[in-house]
Amino acid sequence: MVLSYWDGVSTFLGYRLLRPGILLVGYFIGAEIAVGCLGSRIFHNDNDIVWLAIITDGLALGSTLYWLQPLGMFAVG
């Protein structure tokens, strides 16, 4: 059911949703990189630093992929 809804949305708004999709994929990739780099601090009391790194790295990579659309299309695909 959800998949058929997404197919309908992507049919009519597919190209318009490409750039926000690139931003979201870049954000999640950047957040995973931040978690991978700061994985040892997650189990300590430095949770504020980890959340700050997740937000900033996610926004940095997401906006970079958004700005460089061909690279973002490679990351999405």
VMD Tcl script that builds the backbone (N, CA, C; Angstrom):
set m [mol new atoms 231]
animate dup $m
set s [atomselect $m all]
$s set {name element resname resid chain x y z} {
  {N N MET 1 A 0.819 -1.192 0.000}
  {CA C MET 1 A 0.000 0.000 0.000}
  {C C MET 1 A 0.862 1.255 0.000}
  {N N VAL 2 A 1.865 1.275 0.885}
  {CA C VAL 2 A 2.750 2.433 0.948}
  {C C VAL 2 A 3.556 2.547 -0.336}
  {N N LEU 3 A 3.989 1.407 -0.859}
  {CA C LEU 3 A 4.778 1.424 -2.083}
  {C C LEU 3 A 3.964 1.953 -3.251}
  {N N SER 4 A 2.705 1.589 -3.349}
  {CA C SER 4 A 1.878 2.094 -4.447}
  {C C SER 4 A 1.627 3.589 -4.281}
  {N N TYR 5 A 1.497 4.057 -3.048}
  {CA C TYR 5 A 1.357 5.501 -2.813}
  {C C TYR 5 A 2.624 6.226 -3.255}
  {N N TRP 6 A 3.784 5.685 -2.889}
  {CA C TRP 6 A 5.043 6.314 -3.276}
  {C C TRP 6 A 5.211 6.307 -4.795}
  {N N ASP 7 A 4.768 5.243 -5.467}
  {CA C ASP 7 A 4.846 5.202 -6.927}
  {C C ASP 7 A 3.995 6.294 -7.548}
  {N N GLY 8 A 2.818 6.521 -6.993}
  {CA C GLY 8 A 1.963 7.590 -7.511}
  {C C GLY 8 A 2.566 8.963 -7.291}
  {N N VAL 9 A 3.150 9.178 -6.129}
  {CA C VAL 9 A 3.781 10.462 -5.839}
  {C C VAL 9 A 4.987 10.667 -6.737}
  {N N SER 10 A 5.806 9.649 -6.902}
  {CA C SER 10 A 7.005 9.803 -7.727}
  {C C SER 10 A 6.663 9.927 -9.211}
  {N N THR 11 A 5.514 9.409 -9.620}
  {CA C THR 11 A 5.110 9.554 -11.014}
  {C C THR 11 A 4.808 11.002 -11.338}
  {N N PHE 12 A 4.079 11.669 -10.466}
  {CA C PHE 12 A 3.662 13.034 -10.759}
  {C C PHE 12 A 4.628 14.089 -10.243}
  {N N LEU 13 A 5.388 13.784 -9.224}
  {CA C LEU 13 A 6.313 14.750 -8.640}
  {C C LEU 13 A 7.743 14.230 -8.619}
  {N N GLY 14 A 8.081 13.306 -9.470}
  {CA C GLY 14 A 9.372 12.626 -9.403}
  {C C GLY 14 A 10.565 13.539 -9.477}
  {N N TYR 15 A 10.622 14.393 -10.490}
  {CA C TYR 15 A 11.792 15.241 -10.641}
  {C C TYR 15 A 11.819 16.330 -9.572}
  {N N ARG 16 A 10.649 16.760 -9.125}
  {CA C ARG 16 A 10.605 17.786 -8.077}
  {C C ARG 16 A 11.061 17.240 -6.729}
  {N N LEU 17 A 10.902 15.956 -6.532}
  {CA C LEU 17 A 11.328 15.347 -5.267}
  {C C LEU 17 A 12.773 14.868 -5.303}
  {N N LEU 18 A 13.448 15.017 -6.438}
  {CA C LEU 18 A 14.819 14.534 -6.554}
  {C C LEU 18 A 15.758 15.322 -5.651}
  {N N ARG 19 A 15.681 16.634 -5.689}
  {CA C ARG 19 A 16.609 17.444 -4.908}
  {C C ARG 19 A 16.386 17.309 -3.396}
  {N N PRO 20 A 15.142 17.321 -2.892}
  {CA C PRO 20 A 14.988 17.035 -1.454}
  {C C PRO 20 A 15.427 15.612 -1.083}
  {N N GLY 21 A 15.240 14.670 -2.009}
  {CA C GLY 21 A 15.715 13.310 -1.755}
  {C C GLY 21 A 17.227 13.253 -1.672}
  {N N ILE 22 A 17.898 14.007 -2.518}
  {CA C ILE 22 A 19.360 14.084 -2.472}
  {C C ILE 22 A 19.807 14.673 -1.139}
  {N N LEU 23 A 19.101 15.714 -0.682}
  {CA C LEU 23 A 19.446 16.330 0.600}
  {C C LEU 23 A 19.273 15.344 1.748}
  {N N LEU 24 A 18.185 14.582 1.750}
  {CA C LEU 24 A 17.955 13.621 2.828}
  {C C LEU 24 A 18.961 12.478 2.809}
  {N N VAL 25 A 19.270 11.965 1.626}
  {CA C VAL 25 A 20.254 10.886 1.539}
  {C C VAL 25 A 21.623 11.377 1.992}
  {N N GLY 26 A 21.987 12.580 1.579}
  {CA C GLY 26 A 23.257 13.156 2.028}
  {C C GLY 26 A 23.295 13.375 3.518}
  {N N TYR 27 A 22.165 13.788 4.089}
  {CA C TYR 27 A 22.101 13.978 5.538}
  {C C TYR 27 A 22.320 12.653 6.268}
  {N N PHE 28 A 21.653 11.592 5.808}
  {CA C PHE 28 A 21.798 10.304 6.486}
  {C C PHE 28 A 23.196 9.725 6.301}
  {N N ILE 29 A 23.806 9.906 5.141}
  {CA C ILE 29 A 25.182 9.442 4.942}
  {C C ILE 29 A 26.135 10.215 5.850}
  {N N GLY 30 A 25.963 11.531 5.929}
  {CA C GLY 30 A 26.802 12.341 6.809}
  {C C GLY 30 A 26.625 11.988 8.270}
  {N N ALA 31 A 25.390 11.700 8.664}
  {CA C ALA 31 A 25.149 11.307 10.054}
  {C C ALA 31 A 25.795 9.957 10.362}
  {N N GLU 32 A 25.753 9.042 9.415}
  {CA C GLU 32 A 26.408 7.738 9.620}
  {C C GLU 32 A 27.920 7.893 9.715}
  {N N ILE 33 A 28.483 8.791 8.939}
  {CA C ILE 33 A 29.926 9.047 9.029}
  {C C ILE 33 A 30.263 9.610 10.399}
  {N N ALA 34 A 29.428 10.524 10.904}
  {CA C ALA 34 A 29.667 11.104 12.232}
  {C C ALA 34 A 29.570 10.042 13.317}
  {N N VAL 35 A 28.585 9.165 13.222}
  {CA C VAL 35 A 28.443 8.097 14.216}
  {C C VAL 35 A 29.627 7.138 14.131}
  {N N GLY 36 A 30.096 6.852 12.925}
  {CA C GLY 36 A 31.248 5.970 12.766}
  {C C GLY 36 A 32.513 6.566 13.346}
  {N N CYS 37 A 32.687 7.872 13.173}
  {CA C CYS 37 A 33.889 8.515 13.700}
  {C C CYS 37 A 33.839 8.697 15.211}
  {N N LEU 38 A 32.652 8.922 15.739}
  {CA C LEU 38 A 32.524 9.176 17.170}
  {C C LEU 38 A 31.842 8.023 17.899}
  {N N GLY 39 A 31.959 6.839 17.368}
  {CA C GLY 39 A 31.273 5.689 17.947}
  {C C GLY 39 A 31.675 5.384 19.364}
  {N N SER 40 A 32.927 5.627 19.723}
  {CA C SER 40 A 33.369 5.317 21.085}
  {C C SER 40 A 32.823 6.308 22.100}
  {N N ARG 41 A 32.461 7.506 21.667}
  {CA C ARG 41 A 31.931 8.505 22.600}
  {C C ARG 41 A 30.452 8.314 22.881}
  {N N ILE 42 A 29.768 7.489 22.089}
  {CA C ILE 42 A 28.334 7.301 22.284}
  {C C ILE 42 A 28.062 6.638 23.628}
  {N N PHE 43 A 28.940 5.758 24.059}
  {CA C PHE 43 A 28.720 5.012 25.289}
  {C C PHE 43 A 29.213 5.765 26.530}
  {N N HIS 44 A 29.763 6.946 26.318}
  {CA C HIS 44 A 30.190 7.770 27.446}
  {C C HIS 44 A 29.130 8.850 27.675}
  {N N ASN 45 A 29.464 9.828 28.437}
  {CA C ASN 45 A 28.510 10.897 28.722}
  {C C ASN 45 A 28.668 12.085 27.774}
  {N N ASP 46 A 29.227 11.865 26.594}
  {CA C ASP 46 A 29.422 12.948 25.633}
  {C C ASP 46 A 28.325 12.948 24.575}
  {N N ASN 47 A 27.088 12.721 24.967}
  {CA C ASN 47 A 26.004 12.620 23.994}
  {C C ASN 47 A 25.740 13.935 23.273}
  {N N ASP 48 A 25.982 15.068 23.933}
  {CA C ASP 48 A 25.764 16.362 23.282}
  {C C ASP 48 A 26.713 16.550 22.110}
  {N N ILE 49 A 27.948 16.128 22.278}
  {CA C ILE 49 A 28.935 16.245 21.206}
  {C C ILE 49 A 28.547 15.352 20.037}
  {N N VAL 50 A 28.080 14.173 20.328}
  {CA C VAL 50 A 27.682 13.235 19.272}
  {C C VAL 50 A 26.495 13.788 18.494}
  {N N TRP 51 A 25.488 14.292 19.188}
  {CA C TRP 51 A 24.323 14.844 18.487}
  {C C TRP 51 A 24.693 16.076 17.667}
  {N N LEU 52 A 25.570 16.908 18.194}
  {CA C LEU 52 A 26.016 18.076 17.446}
  {C C LEU 52 A 26.772 17.651 16.187}
  {N N ALA 53 A 27.607 16.636 16.307}
  {CA C ALA 53 A 28.349 16.138 15.142}
  {C C ALA 53 A 27.411 15.509 14.119}
  {N N ILE 54 A 26.396 14.788 14.569}
  {CA C ILE 54 A 25.440 14.181 13.643}
  {C C ILE 54 A 24.704 15.265 12.866}
  {N N ILE 55 A 24.257 16.298 13.557}
  {CA C ILE 55 A 23.501 17.364 12.889}
  {C C ILE 55 A 24.385 18.140 11.926}
  {N N THR 56 A 25.584 18.543 12.368}
  {CA C THR 56 A 26.430 19.360 11.509}
  {C C THR 56 A 26.986 18.562 10.331}
  {N N ASP 57 A 27.428 17.334 10.566}
  {CA C ASP 57 A 27.951 16.531 9.457}
  {C C ASP 57 A 26.851 16.168 8.472}
  {N N GLY 58 A 25.676 15.876 8.987}
  {CA C GLY 58 A 24.558 15.572 8.103}
  {C C GLY 58 A 24.182 16.756 7.240}
  {N N LEU 59 A 24.097 17.927 7.841}
  {CA C LEU 59 A 23.754 19.117 7.061}
  {C C LEU 59 A 24.867 19.492 6.081}
  {N N ALA 60 A 26.114 19.309 6.491}
  {CA C ALA 60 A 27.224 19.648 5.603}
  {C C ALA 60 A 27.240 18.746 4.364}
  {N N LEU 61 A 27.135 17.444 4.569}
  {CA C LEU 61 A 27.162 16.538 3.417}
  {C C LEU 61 A 25.879 16.636 2.613}
  {N N GLY 62 A 24.744 16.800 3.278}
  {CA C GLY 62 A 23.488 16.942 2.560}
  {C C GLY 62 A 23.465 18.176 1.680}
  {N N SER 63 A 23.932 19.300 2.199}
  {CA C SER 63 A 23.948 20.512 1.390}
  {C C SER 63 A 24.996 20.448 0.287}
  {N N THR 64 A 26.102 19.755 0.534}
  {CA C THR 64 A 27.107 19.591 -0.523}
  {C C THR 64 A 26.566 18.749 -1.670}
  {N N LEU 65 A 25.894 17.648 -1.350}
  {CA C LEU 65 A 25.312 16.821 -2.399}
  {C C LEU 65 A 24.167 17.541 -3.105}
  {N N TYR 66 A 23.446 18.382 -2.374}
  {CA C TYR 66 A 22.374 19.173 -2.975}
  {C C TYR 66 A 22.952 20.188 -3.958}
  {N N TRP 67 A 24.074 20.792 -3.585}
  {CA C TRP 67 A 24.698 21.801 -4.420}
  {C C TRP 67 A 25.365 21.162 -5.641}
  {N N LEU 68 A 25.983 20.022 -5.464}
  {CA C LEU 68 A 26.610 19.288 -6.563}
  {C C LEU 68 A 25.658 18.174 -6.996}
  {N N GLN 69 A 24.648 18.537 -7.753}
  {CA C GLN 69 A 23.567 17.604 -8.063}
  {C C GLN 69 A 24.030 16.328 -8.766}
  {N N PRO 70 A 24.966 16.348 -9.720}
  {CA C PRO 70 A 25.387 15.070 -10.321}
  {C C PRO 70 A 26.010 14.104 -9.309}
  {N N LEU 71 A 26.775 14.614 -8.372}
  {CA C LEU 71 A 27.338 13.771 -7.324}
  {C C LEU 71 A 26.241 13.258 -6.403}
  {N N GLY 72 A 25.235 14.101 -6.153}
  {CA C GLY 72 A 24.105 13.676 -5.337}
  {C C GLY 72 A 23.297 12.592 -6.006}
  {N N MET 73 A 23.140 12.670 -7.313}
  {CA C MET 73 A 22.410 11.623 -8.030}
  {C C MET 73 A 23.173 10.297 -7.963}
  {N N PHE 74 A 24.501 10.371 -7.965}
  {CA C PHE 74 A 25.309 9.170 -7.802}
  {C C PHE 74 A 25.108 8.583 -6.408}
  {N N ALA 75 A 25.043 9.434 -5.389}
  {CA C ALA 75 A 24.867 8.943 -4.019}
  {C C ALA 75 A 23.481 8.340 -3.816}
  {N N VAL 76 A 22.463 8.898 -4.441}
  {CA C VAL 76 A 21.110 8.367 -4.313}
  {C C VAL 76 A 20.991 7.030 -5.022}
  {N N GLY 77 A 21.596 6.944 -6.176}
  {CA C GLY 77 A 21.497 5.726 -6.988}
  {C C GLY 77 A 22.343 4.649 -6.451}
}
mol reanalyze $m
mol bondsrecalc $m
mol representation Tube
mol addrep $m
